[in-house]
Amino acid sequence: MNAAMDLRAAASRRRTEPLAVSGDVVGYIGLDTPTELISAAGFTPVRVIAGASSEGVEAYAEGLGNPVLRGLAAALLEGPYQDLKRLIISPTPAAYGWLASFLRELRRGGEGPAGLEVVLFDLNHGRTAGLSAIRRNTVADLAKTLGDWAGRAVARDLPEAVAGANRTRRELRVLEGLRAEGRISGVDALAAFAAREAMDEGDYQVALAGFAQEAGAPIAARRVIYSGVETITPEPYGRLEEAGRLIVGDDQDAGSRSIGREVAEGGDLLAALAKAYAARDPAPAKSALGDRISYLLEMVRRTHAEEVIFALTAFDHPAGWEAPALMEALQAEGIACTRMEAAGG
């Protein structure tokens, strides 16, 4: 079995049995969560991915608004995360905070996931002077909570956790470069990202290195960027690539944005984590519109993309709120934009 197949198999396990990757999982919602802290506490970090809602969940979650929140509620109440015991929610976008209140109210009423502990982690993405100390304290508070859950302090194993995560990020940056060159398909790149939390970190790094070695010559196809609704399965990418496009970059949490910034090693690791996570790539309903436009334009130029595909739902969705402005800015630069209806509304 080659590295690409290993990664695809792990990605499939991650979708269907996300809590089976370890006996001691801590779930998280929002890419602000410093997963190095979770690892240093001896837990396995697993990001909760929104699922398809149902009538039963809608009866509870009607007031949650956009389909992402309802999909997250569905994944926790009826989906593959219903046995989760510990959950960290980063309320950026702010709507994620509503989900935390919703889960706590269910628990208070004796409903919802039994025994689920929910913690809010707000890194604060404001630009006011003096936020660095506040963010560092927020990270320290989360480290203490995780230490309490684990029955031990995270400080001892945090340097190793940070170093390991940085090695993984470097391997993923190589993958990003190969995808930008058109040497790997968007489907395979998406599987490689998805496999991250379904494999031992060392094994994952080996698989990524092997995958890079297997990369072939550039694929002849129309080079595009995918932006919009998170792709839970590889089918949306597969349909686009079967139609003659090649996804050379993406603007979604399951893809490029999941890599994150390297964390400075040595010194005050809590402050370094706060700084790195506060500087993550700009995301919808979280970052200023100007930052989002610059981010997409830079990606288009770096990958030499000919088109940006906006995969949006028919109903209210964070990825759709800014899409008209993004498309206008891209088209003003001569970049073709296409809207594609996505599931999840």
Secondary structure, DSSP 8 states (H G I E B T S, - for coil): --HHHHHHHHHHHHHH-GGGG-SSEEEEESTTS-HHHHHHTT-EEEE-------HHHHHHHGGG-SHHHHHHHHHHHTSTTTT--EEEE--SSTHHHHHHHHHHHHHHTT-SSTT-EEEE--------TTHHHHHHHHHHHHHHHHHHHHTS-STTTHHHHHHHHHHHHHHHHHHHHHHHTTSS-HHHHHHHHHGGGGS-HHHHHHHHHHHHHH--S---SEEEEEEES--SSSHHHHHHHHTTEEEEEEESTTTGGGS------SS-HHHHHHHHHHTS---TTTS-HHHHHHHHHHHHHHHT-SEEEEEE-SS--HHHHSHHHHHHHHHHTT-EEEEEE-S--
